[in-house]
Amino acid sequence: MKPLKVVKYLVVHCVGNPCNKPFSVESLINCGKQKWGQVSYHWYVRRNGDIIPLLSESVQGIHVKGYNWCSLGIVYEGGLDEQGQPADTRTEAQKHSLYELLKDLTRDYPDARILGHCEFPRVAKACPCFMASKAYADLQPSNRQ
C-alpha cells in the first residue's frame, strides 16, 4: 500500500448496489482486494448510518483514477434503485452520518474540496448519484467559517 501524500479531495462514492439488497462490509472489502489487491475506500457508510473505517487516512485508497494520491474515499451503501438504475438512495441516517463525517474531515483537512466521483474529469459513472459538491456546499473551503 502506498502512503497518502496530501489530502486535496474528500471523495464521495456509492457502492452501486440496489437499495433493497444489503452489501456487507466483507463484500466491500473483498471487492477491493479482488480488483486492486487492497481495500479501496477509507470509510463505508451503511444504510443504518454506521460509519465503518476501512483504511487508515495515511494510506492511499484506490477509488478515483489519477487522484488516489491526494484524496480520501468515502462510500455509502446503495446508489441503485430497486430496478438497478442509478439513484440517490441515501437514507436519512446515511445523509446525517455522511455530513458529520465530512464535517469532521474538513476540520482535519481544511483545504480539501468535497466532490462526488462523477465530478472528476473523464469519469463516465453516475457515482455517487447526487452532486456531492452541492449537497455539502456549506462544508467547502470557500464557505467555511
Contact map, one row per residue, 1 for C-alpha under 8 A:
1110000000000000000000000000000000000100000000000000000000110000000000000000000000000000000000000000000000000000000000000000000000000000000000000
1111000000000000000000000000000000000000000000000000000000110000000000000000000000000000000000000000000000000000000000000000000000000000000000000
1111100000000000000000000000000000000000000000000000000001110000000010000000000000000000000000000000000000000000000000000000000000000000000000000
0111111000000000000000000000000000000000000000000000000011110000000111100000000000000000000000000000000000000000000000000000000000000000000000000
0011111000000000000000000000000000000000000000000000000001000000000011000000000000000000000000000000000000000000000000000000000000000000000000000
0001111100000000000000000000000000000000000000000000000000000000000011100000000000000000000000000000000000000000000000000000000000000000000000000
0001111111000000000000000000000000000000000000000000000000000000000001110000000000000000000000000000000000001001000000000000000000000000000000000
0000011111000000000000000000000000000000000000000000000000000000000001100000000000000000000000000000000000001011100000000000000000000000000000000
0000001111100000000000000000000000000000000000000000000000000000000001110000000000000000000000000000000000000001111000000000000000000000000000000
0000001111110000000000000000000000000000000000000000000000000000000000111100000000000000000000000000010000000001111000000000000000000000000000000
0000000011111000000000000000000000000000000000000000000000000000000000111100000000000000000000000000000000000000011110000000000000000000000000000
0000000001111100000000000000000000000000000000000000000000000000000000001111000000000000000000000000000000000000011110000000000100010000000000000
0000000000111110000000000000000000000000000000000000000000000000000000001111000000000000000000000000000000000000000110000000001100000000000000000
0000000000011111000000000000000000000000000000000000000000000000000000000011111000000000000000000000000000000000000000000000001110000000000000000
0000000000001111100000000001000000000000000000000000000000000000000000000011111000000000000000000000000000000000000000000000000000000000000000000
0000000000000111110000000000000000000000000000000000000000000000000000000000111100000100000000000000000000000000000000000000001000000000000000000
0000000000000011111011100000000000000000000000000000000000000000000000000000111100010000000000000000000000000000000000000000000000000000000000000
0000000000000001111111000000000000000000000000000000000000000000000000000000011111110000000000000000000000000000000000000000000000000000000000000
0000000000000000111111000000000000000000000000000000000000000000000000000000111111000000100000000000000000000000000000000000000000000000000000000
0000000000000000011111000000000000000000000000000000000000000000000000000000000011000000000000000000000000000000000000000000000000000000000000000
0000000000000000111111100000000000000000000000000000000000000000000000000000000000000000000000000000000000000000000000000000000000000000000000000
0000000000000000111111110000000000000000000000000000000000000000000000000000100000000000000000000000000000000000000000000000000000000000000000000
0000000000000000100011111011000000000000000000000000000000000000000000000000110000000000000000000000000000000000000000000000000000000000000000000
0000000000000000000001111111000000000000000000000000000000000000000000000000000000000000000000000000000000000000000000000000000000000000000000000
0000000000000000000000111111100000000000000100000001000000000000000000000000000000000000000000000000000000000000000000000000000000000000000000000
0000000000000000000000011111110000000000000000000000000000000000000000000000000000000000000000000000000000000000000000000000000000000000000000000
0000000000000000000000111111111000000000000000000000000000000000000000000000000000000000000000000000000000000000000000000000000000000000000000000
0000000000000010000000111111111100000010000000000000000000000000000000000000000000000000000000000000000000000000000000000000000000000000000000000
0000000000000000000000001111111110000111000000000000010000000000000000000000000000000000000000000000000000000000000000000000000000000000000000000
0000000000000000000000000111111111000010000000000000000000000000000000000000000000000000000000000000000000000000000000000000000000000000000000000
0000000000000000000000000011111111100010000000000000000000000000000000000000000000000000000000000000000000000000000000000000000000000000000000000
0000000000000000000000000001111111111111000000000000000000000000000000000000000000000000000000000000000000000000000000000000000000000000000000000
0000000000000000000000000000111111111111000000000000000000000000000000000000000000000000000000000000000000000000000000000000000000000000000000000
0000000000000000000000000000011111111100000000000000000000000000000000000000000000000000000000000000000000000000000000000000000000000000000000000
0000000000000000000000000000001111111100000000000000000000000000000000000000000000000000000000000000000000000000000000000000000000000000000000000
0000000000000000000000000000000111111111000000000000000000000100000000000000000000000000000000000000000000000000000000000000000000000000000000000
0000000000000000000000000000000111111110000000000000000000000000000000000000000000000000000000000000000000000000000000000000000000000000000000000
1000000000000000000000000000100111111111000000000000000000000000000000000000000000000000000000000000000000000000000000000000000000000000000000000
0000000000000000000000000001111110011111100000000000011000001100000000000000000000000000000000000000000000000000000000000000000000000000000000000
0000000000000000000000000000100110010111110000000000000000001110000000001000000000000000000000000000000000000000000000000000000000000000000000000
0000000000000000000000000000000000000011111100000000011000001110000000011110000000000000000000000000000000000000000000000000000000000000000000000
0000000000000000000000000000000000000001111100000000111110001000000000011100000000000000000000000000000000000000000000000000000000000000000000000
0000000000000000000000000000000000000000111110000011111000000000000000001110000000000000000000000000000000000000000000000000000000000000000000000
0000000000000000000000001000000000000000111111000011110000000000000000000111100000000000000000000000000000000000000000000000000000000000000000000
0000000000000000000000000000000000000000001111101111000000000000000000000111100000000000000001001100000000000000000000000000000000000000000000000
0000000000000000000000000000000000000000000111111111000000000000000000000001100000000000000001000000000000000000000000000000000000000000000000000
0000000000000000000000000000000000000000000011111100000000000000000000000001110000000000011011000000000000000000000000000000000000000000000000000
0000000000000000000000000000000000000000000001111100000000000000000000000000000000000000001011000000000000000000000000000000000000000000000000000
0000000000000000000000000000000000000000000011111110000000000000000000000000000000000000001011111000000000000000000000000000000000000000000000000
0000000000000000000000000000000000000000000011111111000000000000000000000000000000000000000001001000000000000000000000000000000000000000000000000
0000000000000000000000000000000000000000001111001111100000000000000000000000000000000000000000001000000000000000000000000000000000000000000000000
0000000000000000000000001000000000000000001111000111110000000000000000000000000000000000000000000000000000000000000000000000000000000000000000000
0000000000000000000000000000000000000000011100000011111100000000000000000000000000000000000000000000000000000000000000000000000000000000000000000
0000000000000000000000000000100000000010111100000001111100000000000000000000000000000000000000000000000000000000000000000000000000000000000000000
0000000000000000000000000000000000000010111000000000111110101000000000000000000000000000000000000000000000000000000000000000000000000000000000000
0000000000000000000000000000000000000000010000000000111111100000000000000000000000000000000000000000000000000000000000000000000000000000000000000
0001000000000000000000000000000000000000010000000000001111110000000000010000000000000000000000000000000000000000000000000000000000000000000000000
0011100000000000000000000000000000000000000000000000000111110000000000000000000000000000000000000000000000000000000000000000000000000000000000000
1111000000000000000000000000000000000000000000000000001111111000000000000000000000000000000000000000000000000000000000000000000000000000000000000
1111000000000000000000000000000000000000000000000000000011111100000111110000000000000000000000000000000000000000000000000000000000000000000000000
0000000000000000000000000000000000000011110000000000001000111110000110111000000000000000000000000000000000000000000000000000000000000000000000000
0000000000000000000000000000000000010011100000000000000000011111100100000000000000000000000000000000000000000000000000000000000000000000000000000
0000000000000000000000000000000000000001100000000000000000001111100100001000000000000000000000000000000000000000000000000000000000000000000000000
0000000000000000000000000000000000000000000000000000000000000111111100000000000000000000000000000000000000000000000010010000000000000000000000000
0000000000000000000000000000000000000000000000000000000000000111111100000000000000000000000000000000000000000000000000000000000000000000000000000
0000000000000000000000000000000000000000000000000000000000000001111110000000000000000000000000000000000000000000000000000000000000000000000000000
0000000000000000000000000000000000000000000000000000000000000001111111100000000000000000000000000000000000000000000000000000000000000000000000000
0001000000000000000000000000000000000000000000000000000000011111111111110000000000000000000000000000000000000000000000000000000000000000000000000
0011110000000000000000000000000000000000000000000000000000011000011111100000000000000000000000000000000000000000000000000000000000000000000000000
0001111110000000000000000000000000000000000000000000000000010000001111110000000000000000000000000000000000000000000000000000000000000000000000000
0001011111100000000000000000000000000000000000000000000000011000001111111000000000000000000000000000000000000000000000000000000000000000000000000
0000001011100000000000000000000000000000110000000000000010011000000101111100000000000000000000000000000000000000000000000000000000000000000000000
0000000001111000000000000000000000000001111000000000000000001010000000111110000000000000000000000000000000000000000000000000000000000000000000000
0000000001111000000000000000000000000000111110000000000000000000000000011111000000000000000000000000000000000000000000000000000000000000000000000
0000000000011110000000000000000000000000101110000000000000000000000000001111100000000000000000000000000000000000000000000000000000000000000000000
0000000000011110000000000000000000000000000111100000000000000000000000000111111000000000010001000000000000000000000000000000000000000000000000000
0000000000000111101001100000000000000000000111100000000000000000000000000011111000000000010000000000000000000000000000000000000000000000000000000
0000000000000111111000100000000000000000000000100000000000000000000000000001111110000000110000000000000000000000000000000000000000000000000000000
0000000000000111111000000000000000000000000000000000000000000000000000000001111110000111110000000000000000000000000000000000001110000000000000000
0000000000000001111000000000000000000000000000000000000000000000000000000000011111111111100000000000000000000000000000000000000000000000000000000
0000000000000000011100000000000000000000000000000000000000000000000000000000011111111110100000000000000000000000000000000000000000000000000000000
0000000000000000011100000000000000000000000000000000000000000000000000000000000111111000000000000000000000000000000000000000000000000000000000000
0000000000000000010000000000000000000000000000000000000000000000000000000000000111111000000000000000000000000000000000000000000000000000000000000
0000000000000000110000000000000000000000000000000000000000000000000000000000000111111100000000000000000000000000000000000000000000000000000000000
0000000000000000000000000000000000000000000000000000000000000000000000000000000111111110000000000000000000000000000000000000000000000000000000000
0000000000000001000000000000000000000000000000000000000000000000000000000000001110011111000000000000000000000000000000000000011010000000000000000
0000000000000000000000000000000000000000000000000000000000000000000000000000001110001111100000000000000000000000000000000000000011000000000000000
0000000000000000000000000000000000000000000000000000000000000000000000000000001100000111110000000000000000000000000000000000000111000000000000000
0000000000000000001000000000000000000000000000000000000000000000000000000000011110000011111000000000000000000000000000000000000000000000000000000
0000000000000000000000000000000000000000000000100000000000000000000000000001111000000001111111100000000000000000000000000000000000000000000000000
0000000000000000000000000000000000000000000000111000000000000000000000000000000000000000111111100000000000000000000000000000000000000000000000000
0000000000000000000000000000000000000000000000000000000000000000000000000000000000000000011111110000000000000000000000000000000000000000000000000
0000000000000000000000000000000000000000000000111000000000000000000000000000000000000000011111111000000000000000000000000000000000000000000000000
0000000000000000000000000000000000000000000011111100000000000000000000000001000000000000011111111100000000000000000000000000000000000000000000000
0000000000000000000000000000000000000000000000001000000000000000000000000000000000000000011111111110000000000000000000000000000000000000000000000
0000000000000000000000000000000000000000000000001000000000000000000000000000000000000000000111111111000000000000000000000000000000000000000000000
0000000000000000000000000000000000000000000010001110000000000000000000000000000000000000000011111111100000000000000000000000000000000000000000000
0000000000000000000000000000000000000000000010000000000000000000000000000000000000000000000001111111110000000000000000000000000000000000000000000
0000000000000000000000000000000000000000000000000000000000000000000000000000000000000000000000111111111000000000000000000000000000000001000000000
0000000000000000000000000000000000000000000000000000000000000000000000000000000000000000000000011111111100000000000000000000000000000000000000000
0000000000000000000000000000000000000000000000000000000000000000000000000000000000000000000000001111111110000000000000000000000000000000000000000
0000000001000000000000000000000000000000000000000000000000000000000000000000000000000000000000000111111111000000000000000000000000000000001000000
0000000000000000000000000000000000000000000000000000000000000000000000000000000000000000000000000011111111100000000000000000000000000000001000000
0000000000000000000000000000000000000000000000000000000000000000000000000000000000000000000000000001111111110000000000000000000000000000000000000
0000000000000000000000000000000000000000000000000000000000000000000000000000000000000000000000000000111111111100000000000000000000000000000000000
0000000000000000000000000000000000000000000000000000000000000000000000000000000000000000000000000000011111111111000000000000000000000000001000000
0000000000000000000000000000000000000000000000000000000000000000000000000000000000000000000000000000001111111100000000000000000000000000000000000
0000000000000000000000000000000000000000000000000000000000000000000000000000000000000000000000000000000111111100000000000000000000000000000000000
0000001100000000000000000000000000000000000000000000000000000000000000000000000000000000000000000000000011111111000000000000000000000000000000000
0000000000000000000000000000000000000000000000000000000000000000000000000000000000000000000000000000000011111111000000000000000000000000000010000
0000000100000000000000000000000000000000000000000000000000000000000000000000000000000000000000000000000001001111100000000000000000000000000010000
0000001111000000000000000000000000000000000000000000000000000000000000000000000000000000000000000000000001001111110000000000000000000000000110000
0000000111000000000000000000000000000000000000000000000000000000000000000000000000000000000000000000000000000011111000000000000000001000000110000
0000000011110000000000000000000000000000000000000000000000000000000000000000000000000000000000000000000000000001111100000000000000011001001100000
0000000011110000000000000000000000000000000000000000000000000000000000000000000000000000000000000000000000000000111110110000000000111000000000000
0000000000111000000000000000000000000000000000000000000000000000000000000000000000000000000000000000000000000000011111110000001101111000000000000
0000000000111000000000000000000000000000000000000000000000000001000000000000000000000000000000000000000000000000001111110010111100000000000000000
0000000000000000000000000000000000000000000000000000000000000000000000000000000000000000000000000000000000000000000111111011111100000000000000000
0000000000000000000000000000000000000000000000000000000000000000000000000000000000000000000000000000000000000000001111111010000000100000000000000
0000000000000000000000000000000000000000000000000000000000000001000000000000000000000000000000000000000000000000001111111110000000000000000000000
0000000000000000000000000000000000000000000000000000000000000000000000000000000000000000000000000000000000000000000001111110000000000000000000000
0000000000000000000000000000000000000000000000000000000000000000000000000000000000000000000000000000000000000000000000011111000000000000000000000
0000000000000000000000000000000000000000000000000000000000000000000000000000000000000000000000000000000000000000000011111111100000000000000000000
0000000000000000000000000000000000000000000000000000000000000000000000000000000000000000000000000000000000000000000001000111110000000000000000000
0000000000000000000000000000000000000000000000000000000000000000000000000000000000000000000000000000000000000000000011000011111000000000000000000
0000000000000000000000000000000000000000000000000000000000000000000000000000000000000100000000000000000000000000000011000001111111000000000000000
0000000000001101000000000000000000000000000000000000000000000000000000000000001000000100000000000000000000000000000111000000111111000000000000000
0000000000011100000000000000000000000000000000000000000000000000000000000000001000000001000000000000000000000000000111000000011111110000000000000
0000000000000100000000000000000000000000000000000000000000000000000000000000001000000111000000000000000000000000000000000000011111100000000000000
0000000000000000000000000000000000000000000000000000000000000000000000000000000000000011000000000000000000000000000100000000011111110010000000000
0000000000000000000000000000000000000000000000000000000000000000000000000000000000000000000000000000000000000000001100100000000111111110000000000
0000000000010000000000000000000000000000000000000000000000000000000000000000000000000000000000000000000000000000011100000000000101111111000000000
0000000000000000000000000000000000000000000000000000000000000000000000000000000000000000000000000000000000000000111100000000000000111111100100000
0000000000000000000000000000000000000000000000000000000000000000000000000000000000000000000000000000000000000000000000000000000000111111100000000
0000000000000000000000000000000000000000000000000000000000000000000000000000000000000000000000000000000000000000000000000000000001111111100000000
0000000000000000000000000000000000000000000000000000000000000000000000000000000000000000000000000010000000000000010000000000000000011111111100000
0000000000000000000000000000000000000000000000000000000000000000000000000000000000000000000000000000000000000000000000000000000000001111111100100
0000000000000000000000000000000000000000000000000000000000000000000000000000000000000000000000000000000000000000000000000000000000000001111100110
0000000000000000000000000000000000000000000000000000000000000000000000000000000000000000000000000000011001000000010000000000000000000001111110110
0000000000000000000000000000000000000000000000000000000000000000000000000000000000000000000000000000000000000001110000000000000000001001111111110
0000000000000000000000000000000000000000000000000000000000000000000000000000000000000000000000000000000000000111100000000000000000000000001111110
0000000000000000000000000000000000000000000000000000000000000000000000000000000000000000000000000000000000000000000000000000000000000000000111110
0000000000000000000000000000000000000000000000000000000000000000000000000000000000000000000000000000000000000000000000000000000000000000111111111
0000000000000000000000000000000000000000000000000000000000000000000000000000000000000000000000000000000000000000000000000000000000000000011111111
0000000000000000000000000000000000000000000000000000000000000000000000000000000000000000000000000000000000000000000000000000000000000000000000111
